[in-house]
Amino acid sequence: VIHRFDELTNNYKKGRYTAEEDKMILSEVLTVKNFILNESNITMEDWKRIGDKLGRNPLNVRAHWVAVLEPLLTRYQAGTLNVDVRKVLLDHLVKNNMKYTQDVDWKELTKPPKFAGTTPAYLADRLSSMKTNTHAMSPELSPAELTVEAIQRWYNSR
């Protein structure tokens, strides 16, 4: 409730993040993290400070870091920035009998070398995006029928 109140009572900037905003977020986060990407020592106070500098909601700034900037950096650092992990992800999930999102331990999934440089949020987002596309192409599928196997069929047929 407090976060919703904050959103409604502040005139936060909305919309796409600019390259300048991304640079500021990167600079601030990497300063807090001492340039170590695989540690999560950023506090809510840090996000508030960064959000205030940008005129954006701190929760949205954090979400942008987790969903966009951190995966970009970790994949670049691992040399996998231009690697499409979707097929490998689907094959791995099917092989390991993980039918639904809730069956996956996303943090563990980032550990095998085939997922080098990925983050839990990045992999979950890739699967979510493919699930959305599968449902758009097959709207007759119920949520229970939108399994990883169904997503894999969609992916292989596109």
N, CA, C and O of each residue as an XYZ file, in Angstrom:
632
protein
N       0.831     -1.191      0.000
C       0.000      0.000      0.000
C       0.877      1.258      0.000
O       0.586      2.230     -0.698
N       1.943      1.223      0.786
C       2.802      2.403      0.880
C       3.470      2.718     -0.464
O       3.658      3.885     -0.810
N       3.828      1.664     -1.222
C       4.456      1.883     -2.524
C       3.457      2.471     -3.523
O       3.810      3.318     -4.343
N       2.214      2.013     -3.443
C       1.185      2.559     -4.331
C       0.909      4.017     -3.977
O       0.746      4.848     -4.870
N       0.854      4.335     -2.683
C       0.651      5.712     -2.243
C       1.796      6.588     -2.750
O       1.573      7.692     -3.247
N       3.015      6.085     -2.619
C       4.190      6.816     -3.099
C       4.074      7.088     -4.599
O       4.365      8.193     -5.057
N       3.654      6.096     -5.350
C       3.504      6.241     -6.805
C       2.454      7.298     -7.145
O       2.646      8.092     -8.067
N       1.363      7.310     -6.415
C       0.265      8.240     -6.699
C       0.548      9.661     -6.235
O       0.034     10.613     -6.822
N       1.347      9.819     -5.208
C       1.568     11.153     -4.649
C       2.842     11.830     -5.161
O       3.086     12.995     -4.850
N       3.641     11.126     -5.928
C       4.853     11.718     -6.496
C       4.692     11.833     -8.011
O       4.001     11.033     -8.642
N       5.321     12.807     -8.555
C       5.255     13.032     -9.992
C       6.478     12.412    -10.661
O       7.302     13.113    -11.247
N       6.584     11.079    -10.563
C       7.730     10.381    -11.115
C       7.715     10.405    -12.631
O       6.656     10.372    -13.257
N       8.901     10.461    -13.209
C       9.053     10.357    -14.650
C       8.678      8.941    -15.049
O       8.991      7.983    -14.343
N       8.006      8.815    -16.184
C       7.597      7.504    -16.683
C       8.138      7.312    -18.093
O       8.680      8.242    -18.690
N       7.990      6.117    -18.615
C       8.400      5.845    -19.992
C       9.766      5.197    -20.077
O      10.364      4.806    -19.074
N      10.238      5.097    -21.306
C      11.521      4.453    -21.571
C      12.668      5.175    -20.861
O      12.648      6.389    -20.659
N      13.649      4.382    -20.501
C      14.859      4.946    -19.908
C      15.770      5.423    -21.042
O      15.913      4.744    -22.058
N      16.374      6.577    -20.862
C      17.304      7.105    -21.858
C      18.686      6.506    -21.631
O      18.953      5.911    -20.587
N      19.555      6.670    -22.617
C      20.932      6.196    -22.476
C      21.615      6.920    -21.307
O      22.398      6.317    -20.574
N      21.321      8.195    -21.140
C      21.904      8.947    -20.023
C      21.445      8.388    -18.679
O      22.242      8.266    -17.749
N      20.154      8.049    -18.579
C      19.646      7.463    -17.330
C      20.309      6.108    -17.074
O      20.700      5.806    -15.947
N      20.431      5.300    -18.117
C      21.097      4.002    -17.960
C      22.533      4.183    -17.487
O      22.994      3.449    -16.612
N      23.241      5.150    -18.054
C      24.617      5.416    -17.629
C      24.667      5.823    -16.159
O      25.557      5.393    -15.426
N      23.721      6.645    -15.728
C      23.708      7.071    -14.331
C      23.420      5.880    -13.410
O      24.070      5.720    -12.377
N      22.456      5.057    -13.783
C      22.137      3.878    -12.978
C      23.360      2.975    -12.883
O      23.720      2.530    -11.794
N      23.998      2.704    -14.015
C      25.195      1.857    -14.020
C      26.284      2.425    -13.112
O      26.884      1.702    -12.316
N      26.522      3.693    -13.238
C      27.550      4.341    -12.429
C      27.233      4.230    -10.943
O      28.099      3.871    -10.145
N      26.009      4.534    -10.578
C      25.605      4.495     -9.164
C      25.637      3.070     -8.613
O      26.160      2.835     -7.523
N      25.082      2.129     -9.359
C      25.018      0.745     -8.883
C      26.415      0.148     -8.771
O      26.736     -0.498     -7.773
N      27.235      0.358     -9.774
C      28.571     -0.227     -9.725
C      29.437      0.415     -8.652
O      30.352     -0.226     -8.136
N      29.166      1.659     -8.309
C      29.870      2.292     -7.201
C      29.460      1.641     -5.879
O      30.306      1.337     -5.038
N      28.171      1.433     -5.710
C      27.673      0.782     -4.487
C      28.199     -0.652     -4.399
O      28.595     -1.112     -3.329
N      28.198     -1.344     -5.524
C      28.607     -2.749     -5.545
C      30.117     -2.921     -5.674
O      30.601     -4.049     -5.767
N      30.865     -1.823     -5.683
C      32.313     -1.895     -5.848
C      32.707     -2.667     -7.106
O      33.688     -3.410     -7.117
N      31.927     -2.475     -8.157
C      32.183     -3.068     -9.462
C      32.173     -4.595     -9.445
O      32.831     -5.231    -10.269
N      31.432     -5.180     -8.513
C      31.276     -6.634     -8.460
C      29.831     -6.944     -8.821
O      28.908     -6.610     -8.080
N      29.648     -7.587     -9.970
C      28.290     -7.802    -10.464
C      27.529     -8.899     -9.743
O      26.306     -8.809     -9.634
N      28.189     -9.917     -9.253
C      27.447    -11.050     -8.707
C      27.205    -10.951     -7.213
O      27.035    -11.976     -6.552
N      27.185     -9.775     -6.679
C      26.816     -9.582     -5.280
C      25.614     -8.658     -5.229
O      25.531     -7.692     -5.988
N      24.694     -8.953     -4.343
C      23.509     -8.093     -4.258
C      23.527     -7.350     -2.929
O      22.887     -7.760     -1.961
N      24.265     -6.259     -2.902
C      24.370     -5.487     -1.675
C      23.780     -4.081     -1.844
O      24.206     -3.137     -1.179
N      22.809     -3.957     -2.728
C      22.179     -2.660     -2.949
C      20.921     -2.597     -2.087
O      20.030     -3.438     -2.198
N      20.871     -1.596     -1.239
C      19.751     -1.470     -0.316
C      18.625     -0.635     -0.930
O      18.810      0.018     -1.956
N      17.478     -0.667     -0.296
C      16.358      0.164     -0.738
C      16.719      1.642     -0.631
O      16.248      2.457     -1.425
N      17.539      1.984      0.332
C      17.988      3.380      0.451
C      18.805      3.788     -0.771
O      18.689      4.911     -1.261
N      19.644      2.851     -1.264
C      20.419      3.125     -2.478
C      19.489      3.346     -3.673
O      19.677      4.280     -4.452
N      18.480      2.471     -3.808
C      17.540      2.617     -4.928
C      16.770      3.925     -4.813
O      16.493      4.578     -5.819
N      16.425      4.307     -3.587
C      15.711      5.578     -3.383
C      16.589      6.751     -3.814
O      16.125      7.671     -4.488
N      17.850      6.708     -3.423
C      18.781      7.781     -3.800
C      18.927      7.869     -5.319
O      18.906      8.961     -5.887
N      19.075      6.709     -5.976
C      19.211      6.685     -7.433
C      17.915      7.158     -8.091
O      17.942      7.941     -9.040
N      16.778      6.672     -7.577
C      15.482      7.100     -8.107
C      15.279      8.596     -7.961
O      14.763      9.244     -8.871
N      15.676      9.149     -6.830
C      15.547     10.598     -6.615
C      16.382     11.376     -7.621
O      15.934     12.396     -8.145
N      17.593     10.902     -7.893
C      18.452     11.582     -8.878
C      17.820     11.590    -10.267
O      17.986     12.535    -11.037
N      17.088     10.509    -10.569
C      16.476     10.373    -11.900
C      15.055     10.934    -11.954
O      14.501     11.127    -13.036
N      14.472     11.193    -10.792
C      13.079     11.606    -10.757
C      12.139     10.452    -11.072
O      11.031     10.656    -11.568
N      12.598      9.227    -10.775
C      11.815      8.019    -11.070
C      11.540      7.246     -9.789
O      12.244      7.386     -8.789
N      10.504      6.434     -9.848
C      10.143      5.575     -8.731
C      11.302      4.600     -8.466
O      11.744      3.910     -9.384
N      11.793      4.538     -7.231
C      12.926      3.654     -6.915
C      12.659      2.183     -7.240
O      13.574      1.468     -7.648
N      11.430      1.728     -7.067
C      11.112      0.331     -7.386
C      11.218      0.081     -8.888
O      11.648     -0.992     -9.313
N      10.829      1.067     -9.689
C      10.938      0.925    -11.140
C      12.394      0.967    -11.589
O      12.778      0.275    -12.533
N      13.199      1.773    -10.916
C      14.629      1.828    -11.242
C      15.269      0.471    -10.932
O      16.055     -0.050    -11.724
N      14.926     -0.089     -9.778
C      15.457     -1.407     -9.415
C      15.008     -2.460    -10.425
O      15.807     -3.296    -10.846
N      13.741     -2.422    -10.812
C      13.215     -3.387    -11.788
C      13.943     -3.254    -13.129
O      14.226     -4.257    -13.786
N      14.244     -2.024    -13.531
C      14.983     -1.794    -14.779
C      16.390     -2.379    -14.668
O      16.894     -2.963    -15.627
N      17.020     -2.229    -13.520
C      18.343     -2.813    -13.300
C      18.270     -4.336    -13.421
O      19.048     -4.946    -14.155
N      17.337     -4.938    -12.702
C      17.237     -6.405    -12.651
C      16.868     -6.997    -14.017
O      17.418     -8.022    -14.420
N      15.947     -6.358    -14.718
C      15.434     -6.929    -15.972
C      16.272     -6.569    -17.195
O      16.311     -7.334    -18.159
N      16.940     -5.426    -17.172
C      17.616     -4.963    -18.387
C      19.127     -4.816    -18.216
O      19.905     -5.474    -18.907
N      19.527     -3.958    -17.302
C      20.944     -3.585    -17.232
C      21.850     -4.684    -16.678
O      22.905     -4.968    -17.246
N      21.440     -5.296    -15.575
C      22.285     -6.347    -14.993
C      22.474     -7.523    -15.958
O      23.605     -7.976    -16.134
N      21.398     -8.039    -16.594
C      21.611     -9.130    -17.554
C      22.497     -8.714    -18.738
O      23.281     -9.517    -19.242
N      22.369     -7.488    -19.165
C      23.204     -6.989    -20.253
C      24.680     -7.043    -19.867
O      25.516     -7.507    -20.643
N      24.991     -6.569    -18.671
C      26.378     -6.568    -18.203
C      26.917     -7.975    -17.963
O      28.043     -8.286    -18.352
N      26.126     -8.810    -17.333
C      26.623    -10.160    -17.016
C      26.822    -10.981    -18.289
O      27.771    -11.760    -18.383
N      25.938    -10.812    -19.262
C      26.111    -11.535    -20.528
C      27.312    -10.992    -21.304
O      28.048    -11.755    -21.929
N      27.506     -9.680    -21.262
C      28.688     -9.089    -21.907
C      29.961     -9.617    -21.257
O      30.897    -10.029    -21.941
N      29.981     -9.600    -19.934
C      31.146    -10.057    -19.179
C      31.475    -11.524    -19.490
O      32.645    -11.904    -19.529
N      30.447    -12.340    -19.710
C      30.647    -13.774    -19.986
C      30.892    -14.046    -21.472
O      31.175    -15.179    -21.860
N      30.782    -13.004    -22.300
C      30.969    -13.190    -23.735
C      29.771    -13.837    -24.409
O      29.904    -14.428    -25.481
N      28.598    -13.729    -23.784
C      27.396    -14.372    -24.327
C      26.313    -13.354    -24.697
O      25.135    -13.698    -24.795
N      26.721    -12.115    -24.898
C      25.752    -11.044    -25.158
C      24.873    -11.340    -26.369
O      23.676    -11.054    -26.351
N      25.452    -11.904    -27.407
C      24.682    -12.155    -28.633
C      24.224    -13.604    -28.778
O      23.855    -14.038    -29.870
N      24.249    -14.343    -27.683
C      23.811    -15.741    -27.713
C      22.325    -15.813    -27.385
O      21.878    -15.295    -26.361
N      21.566    -16.459    -28.264
C      20.136    -16.654    -28.035
C      19.962    -17.930    -27.212
O      20.225    -19.027    -27.705
N      19.526    -17.791    -25.975
C      19.429    -18.947    -25.070
C      18.069    -19.635    -25.114
O      17.859    -20.622    -24.410
N      17.152    -19.138    -25.920
C      15.785    -19.660    -25.865
C      15.700    -21.154    -26.150
O      15.069    -21.881    -25.384
N      16.316    -21.636    -27.229
C      16.243    -23.058    -27.557
C      16.930    -23.898    -26.480
O      16.400    -24.923    -26.053
N      18.101    -23.462    -26.050
C      18.837    -24.183    -25.000
C      18.005    -24.227    -23.719
O      17.951    -25.254    -23.042
N      17.364    -23.120    -23.396
C      16.518    -23.050    -22.198
C      15.361    -24.036    -22.302
O      15.120    -24.813    -21.379
N      14.653    -24.006    -23.412
C      13.514    -24.919    -23.580
C      13.962    -26.377    -23.544
O      13.342    -27.202    -22.872
N      15.037    -26.698    -24.265
C      15.553    -28.078    -24.271
C      15.913    -28.534    -22.862
O      15.606    -29.661    -22.474
N      16.560    -27.664    -22.100
C      16.960    -28.004    -20.731
C      15.736    -28.243    -19.845
O      15.698    -29.208    -19.082
N      14.750    -27.376    -19.947
C      13.557    -27.513    -19.110
C      12.789    -28.786    -19.445
O      12.334    -29.492    -18.545
N      12.642    -29.084    -20.737
C      11.928    -30.302    -21.142
C      12.699    -31.533    -20.676
O      12.117    -32.462    -20.117
N      14.011    -31.536    -20.907
C      14.843    -32.686    -20.518
C      14.768    -32.949    -19.018
O      14.815    -34.100    -18.585
N      14.654    -31.897    -18.234
C      14.624    -32.031    -16.773
C      13.209    -32.017    -16.196
O      13.016    -31.825    -14.995
N      12.224    -32.224    -17.073
C      10.825    -32.373    -16.669
C      10.303    -31.183    -15.848
O       9.589    -31.358    -14.861
N      10.672    -29.992    -16.274
C      10.167    -28.771    -15.637
C       9.079    -28.218    -16.558
O       9.366    -27.500    -17.516
N       7.835    -28.560    -16.254
C       6.730    -28.231    -17.153
C       6.236    -26.797    -17.027
O       5.761    -26.211    -18.000
N       6.348    -26.241    -15.841
C       5.797    -24.913    -15.577
C       6.850    -24.025    -14.921
O       7.831    -24.514    -14.361
N       6.634    -22.726    -14.999
C       7.550    -21.742    -14.425
C       7.865    -22.055    -12.965
O       9.015    -21.945    -12.539
N       6.860    -22.439    -12.210
C       7.064    -22.680    -10.778
C       7.909    -23.924    -10.499
O       8.326    -24.145     -9.362
N       8.162    -24.729    -11.518
C       9.008    -25.916    -11.339
C      10.499    -25.576    -11.395
O      11.338    -26.422    -11.087
N      10.828    -24.360    -11.783
C      12.215    -23.987    -12.059
C      12.835    -23.241    -10.878
O      12.240    -22.311    -10.335
N      14.016    -23.655    -10.498
C      14.824    -22.901     -9.544
C      15.724    -22.016    -10.409
O      16.781    -22.450    -10.869
N      15.296    -20.784    -10.621
C      15.952    -19.898    -11.586
C      17.395    -19.600    -11.207
O      18.253    -19.478    -12.081
N      17.667    -19.484     -9.937
C      19.040    -19.199     -9.505
C      19.951    -20.378     -9.839
O      21.065    -20.183    -10.325
N      19.488    -21.587     -9.583
C      20.272    -22.787     -9.907
C      20.466    -22.914    -11.417
O      21.518    -23.353    -11.882
N      19.456    -22.530    -12.164
C      19.498    -22.672    -13.618
C      20.601    -21.832    -14.251
O      21.079    -22.171    -15.334
N      21.015    -20.755    -13.609
C      22.062    -19.904    -14.178
C      23.462    -20.510    -14.027
O      24.421    -19.991    -14.597
N      23.585    -21.591    -13.273
C      24.905    -22.140    -12.952
C      25.555    -22.975    -14.054
O      26.773    -22.895    -14.213
N      24.807    -23.777    -14.827
C      25.483    -24.563    -15.878
C      26.161    -23.647    -16.906
O      25.666    -22.558    -17.196
N      27.300    -24.101    -17.455
C      28.030    -23.287    -18.438
C      27.179    -22.847    -19.631
O      27.413    -21.778    -20.196
N      26.201    -23.656    -20.014
C      25.377    -23.277    -21.176
C      24.538    -22.026    -20.905
O      24.009    -21.428    -21.841
N      24.411    -21.626    -19.644
C      23.678    -20.410    -19.299
C      24.604    -19.325    -18.742
O      24.171    -18.452    -17.991
N      25.876    -19.392    -19.118
C      26.877    -18.431    -18.627
C      26.425    -16.999    -18.904
O      25.989    -16.663    -20.005
N      26.542    -16.186    -17.890
C      26.233    -14.769    -18.031
C      24.774    -14.412    -17.850
O      24.429    -13.231    -17.807
N      23.914    -15.401    -17.744
C      22.495    -15.097    -17.569
C      22.198    -14.835    -16.097
O      22.987    -15.177    -15.216
N      21.058    -14.228    -15.853
C      20.576    -14.008    -14.490
C      19.241    -14.723    -14.359
O      18.601    -15.027    -15.365
N      18.814    -14.995    -13.133
C      17.496    -15.618    -12.968
C      16.381    -14.804    -13.640
O      15.497    -15.368    -14.285
N      16.432    -13.497    -13.486
C      15.392    -12.648    -14.087
C      15.432    -12.718    -15.608
O      14.384    -12.723    -16.253
N      16.610    -12.770    -16.178
C      16.751    -12.827    -17.636
C      16.153    -14.122    -18.184
O      15.390    -14.093    -19.149
N      16.494    -15.251    -17.577
C      15.965    -16.530    -18.055
C      14.446    -16.609    -17.870
O      13.730    -17.060    -18.764
N      13.965    -16.170    -16.712
C      12.515    -16.189    -16.470
C      11.797    -15.296    -17.478
O      10.712    -15.641    -17.946
N      12.384    -14.167    -17.812
C      11.785    -13.265    -18.790
C      11.765    -13.881    -20.185
O      10.793    -13.711    -20.921
N      12.830    -14.595    -20.556
C      12.852    -15.259    -21.868
C      11.706    -16.276    -21.956
O      10.996    -16.336    -22.959
N      11.535    -17.074    -20.891
C      10.464    -18.072    -20.904
C       9.099    -17.397    -20.912
O       8.203    -17.821    -21.642
N       8.933    -16.364    -20.119
C       7.658    -15.645    -20.065
C       7.289    -15.057    -21.422
O       6.132    -15.118    -21.838
N       8.261    -14.497    -22.099
C       8.030    -13.922    -23.423
C       7.593    -15.004    -24.415
O       6.669    -14.796    -25.202
N       8.257    -16.147    -24.372
C       7.883    -17.241    -25.277
C       6.499    -17.794    -24.922
O       5.741    -18.192    -25.807
N       6.178    -17.817    -23.647
C       4.854    -18.280    -23.216
C       3.772    -17.341    -23.751
O       2.730    -17.795    -24.225
N       4.020    -16.042    -23.674
C       3.079    -15.053    -24.206
C       2.893    -15.252    -25.704
O       1.765    -15.214    -26.195
N       3.982    -15.463    -26.433
C       3.897    -15.687    -27.877
C       3.156    -16.975    -28.207
O       2.380    -17.025    -29.161
N       3.396    -18.012    -27.418
C       2.704    -19.285    -27.618
C       1.206    -19.104    -27.429
O       0.405    -19.595    -28.225
N       0.840    -18.402    -26.378
C      -0.587    -18.176    -26.107
C      -1.229    -17.324    -27.197
O      -2.382    -17.556    -27.561
N      -0.504    -16.349    -27.719
C      -1.038    -15.504    -28.796
C      -1.293    -16.319    -30.060
O      -2.265    -16.075    -30.775
N      -0.430    -17.277    -30.333
C      -0.597    -18.125    -31.520
C      -1.573    -19.280    -31.288
O      -2.111    -19.839    -32.244
N      -1.799    -19.632    -30.042
C      -2.707    -20.736    -29.703
C      -3.607    -20.319    -28.546
O      -3.486    -20.863    -27.448
N      -4.507    -19.364    -28.772
C      -5.327    -18.852    -27.670
C      -6.267    -19.888    -27.059
O      -6.810    -19.684    -25.973
N      -6.452    -20.989    -27.761
C      -7.335    -22.033    -27.232
C      -6.698    -22.805    -26.077
O      -7.394    -23.520    -25.355
N      -5.382    -22.668    -25.896
C      -4.708    -23.381    -24.817
C      -5.067    -22.769    -23.464
O      -5.001    -21.554    -23.277
N      -5.441    -23.622    -22.541
C      -5.716    -23.167    -21.176
C      -4.378    -22.928    -20.470
O      -3.341    -23.385    -20.951
N      -4.388    -22.228    -19.351
C      -3.124    -22.040    -18.617
C      -2.432    -23.365    -18.289
O      -1.204    -23.448    -18.336
N      -3.204    -24.395    -17.960
C      -2.614    -25.699    -17.636
C      -1.973    -26.347    -18.861
O      -1.058    -27.161    -18.736
N      -2.460    -25.980    -20.037
C      -1.912    -26.546    -21.275
C      -0.706    -25.767    -21.803
O      -0.031    -26.218    -22.728
N      -0.439    -24.613    -21.224
C       0.718    -23.803    -21.645
C       1.978    -24.296    -20.926
O       2.578    -23.575    -20.129
N       2.354    -25.510    -21.220
C       3.520    -26.132    -20.609
C       4.771    -25.758    -21.402
O       4.685    -25.162    -22.476
N       5.913    -26.110    -20.865
C       7.170    -25.879    -21.577
C       7.171    -26.653    -22.897
O       7.721    -26.179    -23.891
N       6.559    -27.839    -22.912
C       6.484    -28.607    -24.156
C       5.679    -27.852    -25.216
O       6.060    -27.837    -26.386
N       4.570    -27.225    -24.814
C       3.763    -26.438    -25.751
C       4.553    -25.234    -26.261
O       4.486    -24.883    -27.439
N       5.288    -24.623    -25.369
C       6.122    -23.481    -25.762
C       7.201    -23.944    -26.732
O       7.493    -23.260    -27.713
N       7.790    -25.098    -26.462
C       8.817    -25.638    -27.341
C       8.257    -25.953    -28.740
O       8.927    -25.720    -29.746
N       7.018    -26.487    -28.793
C       6.378    -26.742    -30.092
C       6.199    -25.444    -30.867
O       6.468    -25.387    -32.067
N       5.739    -24.392    -30.169
C       5.591    -23.093    -30.811
C       6.950    -22.595    -31.326
O       7.071    -22.157    -32.470
N       7.957    -22.671    -30.465
C       9.283    -22.170    -30.831
C       9.828    -22.891    -32.070
O      10.363    -22.254    -32.977
N       9.690    -24.202    -32.100
C      10.223    -24.981    -33.215
C       9.430    -24.810    -34.507
O       9.934    -25.119    -35.587
N       8.209    -24.327    -34.409
C       7.363    -24.180    -35.606
C       7.350    -22.773    -36.194
O       6.755    -22.552    -37.249
N       7.986    -21.834    -35.537
C       7.898    -20.455    -36.025
C       8.717    -20.216    -37.251
O       8.738    -19.101    -37.772
